[in-house]
C-alpha cells in the first residue's frame, strides 16, 4: 500500500523497510516519580503525540528494574507509537538530539537506519506526520477495541513511500523545519504566558497581590453568594438550543443520539449562568453560558447563577480555575462508585471574596491575560495551517524545490 499515491513519476516508490535495518522496541518496566531513578527514565507514549519528540514525557524507572532496560533513544531516529488509541496510533516524531538515560517502552518503536540508506530521516518523519501519513497509519492498524489499536511490523515495513532524490528530500525537510521552529517558539511562549497567568490568578484571588484601594477580603461560601436554578424549558426553546458541557470546549450542542425523547424538563440557562453534570464536575466539566440568547441543558444537570450584587459571574469564572476550587471539587461529592456533586455539595466551597469593584478589576486583569493567550493560540493555528498546506504540496511533488 502507498502512503501517497499521486507523487511525480520521477519519484520512485519504495517500501519503508528498504531503508530500515531494524524496528527496535523496549520493555515495559515499573516507574515511580517518588522512588524511581532520575537518571533512567522510560518514555510515555505521549512523547510523540504532538508530532514533536518530547523527552520530558517520561517517568523515572524503579531502581530494581533499571537493569531490564534495553532500548535507549537514538539521535536522528524516528519514534513511533505502534499501540495506542485510534486517535493516536501511529503518532511519530523525529529525534534531533541525544537524550542520555531515556529508554523506550514496548509500545514504542524506534527506527534504526540502514547504512547509507538514501533517505533523510527528517523527510520521512514529515511524511509520516502529514495528514496523509496519519490516515494511512490508522488504516493499517488492527484491533477490535475502540480504545486500543496496534500496527504490525509487516504492515508498516511494506508500506510504500515516494522517494525524491536525497538532495530534494533534504531541501524539503529544511523548508518544513522552518515552520516547525516557528511552532516551537509560539508553543514555548504560550507555555510561559500560561504559567504566568496561573501564578497571577492564584495571587490575585488569594489577595497576595493587592490592587490600589483593595479592601480586605472576607471569606464566604458559594451558597451564600450564588443559588441553584431549577427553571424548566416547557415549550420555550426547541432542540437547536439543547447543549451539553465538556471540559475542553465548554457548552456545545448536544449530539442528537444522546438527546432524550422530550425536552420539556430540560433546564434553562441564561447568560452568565453556570451548568455542569454532577457526575463529571470532579474532572472539570463545568461551563458558563456566554450568549445573550438562553439555552437549555439536560434535566440531570445542575444549573446555578451568582448574586451579582455580591459575586460577579465574571469573577467566579476565574475562581473555578483556581487550585482551591480543584482541591475542593476533588474531595467532594456523594457516591462510592461514581461521584455526584450536587449544588448542596458545591455550595460549601469557601473562598476569599473582595468587594464587587475589586472583583471587577481583578477579572479585567485576568481576562486580558486570557485574551492574550487566545490570540497566541490563534496565531499558532494559523502557522500550523500554513505548514499543513505547504507540506501537502511539497510531499506530493505538486510544489517542487529548486536544487
Helices and strands as residue ranges (DSSP letters): E 12-15, G 16-19, E 20-25, E 36-43, G 45-48, E 58-62, G 63-68, E 78-81, E 83-84, E 92-94, E 102-103, E 108-113, H 121-129, H 131-140, E 149-150, H 153-158, E 160-163, H 166-206, E 218-221, H 222-225, E 226-229, G 239-241, E 242-246, E 250-253, G 256-258, E 267-269, E 274-277, G 281-283, E 286-288, E 295-297, E 301-306, H 313-319, H 323-331, H 343-346, E 350-353, H 356-395
